[in-house]
Amino acid sequence: MAGNTQKFNSLRRQRELESSWDEMSSLGKIYVSSEVILYSIEDIRLMSGWSETTVQKLFNDPKFPAIDYGKRKLVENHALMQYFSIRREKAQDTYWR
């Protein structure tokens, strides 16, 4: 009888965890990474195929999440993805005119 009670409690706990996971995923997925990946101007140029001048202008944009690391400009991977997830137009941004 005690074995059945333990089984029942285990199944109930599993269902509670699943429902709380469903609630969390319905609120929006938040990705937390333990490693920090930084990209340089050269990395972005190679990934995008853009000219070095265009990428340098992007890194100098005040709204772009660039980090000054000594004499190098870097951008963190997740900040880069978040920056490009928002639509931007040249007509609305005074920096790119």
C-alpha positions in Angstrom: 0.0 0.0 0.0 2.9 2.4 0.8 4.4 1.7 -2.6 1.2 2.8 -4.3 1.1 6.0 -2.3 4.7 6.8 -3.2 3.9 6.1 -6.9 0.9 8.3 -6.7 2.9 11.2 -5.0 5.6 10.8 -7.6 3.1 11.0 -10.5 1.4 14.0 -8.9 4.7 15.8 -8.4 5.7 15.1 -12.1 2.4 16.5 -13.3 2.9 19.6 -11.1 6.3 20.1 -12.6 5.0 19.7 -16.1 2.2 22.2 -15.5 4.6 24.7 -14.0 6.9 24.2 -17.0 4.0 24.9 -19.3 3.2 28.1 -17.4 6.8 29.2 -17.7 6.9 28.5 -21.5 3.7 30.3 -22.0 5.1 33.4 -20.4 7.9 33.4 -23.0 11.1 31.4 -23.4 14.1 32.9 -21.7 17.4 31.5 -22.8 20.2 31.7 -20.3 23.6 30.7 -21.4 26.6 30.1 -19.2 29.1 31.0 -21.9 29.8 34.4 -23.3 30.5 34.7 -27.0 31.9 37.9 -28.3 32.2 38.8 -32.0 34.6 41.3 -33.5 34.1 43.6 -36.5 35.9 41.0 -38.6 33.7 38.2 -37.4 30.5 40.1 -38.3 32.0 41.0 -41.6 32.7 37.4 -42.4 29.3 36.2 -41.2 27.2 38.8 -42.9 29.2 39.4 -46.1 28.9 43.1 -45.5 31.9 45.5 -46.2 34.2 46.5 -43.4 33.0 50.1 -43.7 29.4 49.1 -43.2 30.2 46.9 -40.2 32.4 49.6 -38.6 29.5 52.1 -39.1 27.2 49.6 -37.4 29.6 49.2 -34.4 29.8 53.0 -34.1 26.0 53.4 -34.0 25.0 54.5 -30.5 22.0 52.1 -30.5 24.2 49.1 -31.3 25.3 47.1 -28.2 29.0 47.2 -28.9 31.6 46.9 -26.2 35.0 48.6 -26.2 37.6 46.1 -25.1 40.9 47.9 -25.2 41.2 49.2 -28.8 38.8 46.5 -30.1 35.1 46.8 -30.5 33.1 43.6 -29.7 29.5 42.6 -29.5 28.0 39.8 -27.3 26.2 37.0 -29.2 22.8 37.4 -27.4 22.9 41.2 -27.6 23.5 40.9 -31.4 20.6 38.6 -31.9 18.3 40.9 -29.8 19.5 43.9 -31.8 18.7 42.3 -35.1 15.3 40.9 -33.9 13.9 44.4 -34.0 13.1 45.9 -37.4 14.9 49.1 -38.2 14.5 51.4 -41.2 17.0 54.0 -42.5 14.3 56.6 -42.9 13.5 56.5 -39.1 17.0 56.4 -37.8 19.0 59.6 -38.0 22.4 57.9 -37.7 22.1 56.0 -41.0 21.0 59.0 -43.1 
